[in-house]
Amino acid sequence: MAPPYCENLVVLVPVAPGLGDDDDTRERFADKTMGLLERLVGEPIGEYTVSRTIFSQRDFRSRFNA
């Protein structure tokens, strides 16, 4: 799925049900997650990110009725 010489990275972040799931909240959670991941691995991953997809609670509801 990744372009040549690139990698895919999937990060699952469990969140409590009932939290806000507006676009701003989704982006904030994704940014915090990326920041934590960069600190853990010691590499500026976000700097090399070509595409980012956020799949959250509202996506599960709309796509899977779950």
N, C-alpha and C positions, 0 to 999 in steps of 0.2 A: 504494500500500500504506500510505502514511503518512496519518494523520488530516489533516483540513483545516488549513492553515497550519503544518504540520510537515514534517519531512524524514526520509528514511531514510539511514542511514549503515551501510555494510558495511566492516569492517576485516579484512583477511586478514593473519594473523600466521604466518609459517612457523616451525615448531618441529621439532626433531630427533626422529626416530623413537625409540621406547623410553623417552621421558620419562614420568613418572607422569601419569596422567590421571584422578585422583580429583577429587571436587567441589572440595576446597580448592585444589588446584593450578590447576584451571580458573579459579576465581574470582580467585586471586592474579595469574595471567597477564592476565586481563581487566582487573583494576584497574590493573596496571602499564601496560598498553597505553593505557587511558583517560587515565591521568596523563600519559603521554608525549604523547599527542595533544593534551591540553589545554595543555600547555606549548608545544607547537609552534604551535598556532593562537592561543594567548592568550585563550581563552574557556573558561568553566566548563561544558563540554559535559555532564559527568555530572550536574550539577545539574538539567538539563532532560531527562534521559533518562526516557522513559516505560516503555520495555520493552527488555530486553536478552536476546538469545539467544546462547548459546555453543555452537558446533558444533565438536567437536574430534576427535581421532584415534579415540576409541571410537565416536563417532557414524558416522564413515566406515566403520569395521569392521562395525558392526551394520546400517547401512542399505545399504551398497554392497559389503560383503564385500571391502573394499579396505584 
